[in-house]
Amino acid sequence: MALTEDKRTKRGGGGNPISAFVIEAVFLILFLVASLAVVMSMLSLSYRQETQAALTTRAMSYAMESAERFVVECESDTATFSRVEDGMAIRCDVTSFPTTAGTLYYAHIEVYPTGDVPVPVHPLADISLPAAGDENAKRDITFELDTARYLSRVVR
């Protein structure tokens, strides 16, 4: 007994196998696009954190160097020292507190990017640098350090 056309379609054998393949391929492509978006956002976040960490490490190094210079060269009562080194501005505000036995010198050191050095910033990174030469721009202090030195007047 031969099967008629109606009985073959009722059993499910007459579907188009190409349409099933296309649907599977579309779902696979959607899954790959979503996975790629997640991986790219994770890479962007890690790059942003790496850039900020490198900037903070440089700032910390310059602040520690300035603190060492302050301890060695501290002789003025009140002063402000500023210098720019490798695109990082270093500002050191020194105040003195004289006493009868000696003088306490206190220094507040700030380090921030000047914006006129090529800091590697990815287009997706949200690290804002002030414009080069803009003195009135709000400084985004990258690192701050406080230190002090006491100079005694007592001769031993």
Secondary structure, 3 states (H helix, E strand, C coil): CCCCHHHHHHCCCCCCHHHHHHHHHHHHHHHHHHHHHHHHHHHHHHHHHHHHHHHHHHHHHHHHHHHHHHHHHCCCCCEEEEEEECCEEEEEEEEEEECCCEEEEEEEEEEEECCCCCCCCCCCCCCCCCCCCCCCCCCCCCEEEEEEEEEECCCC
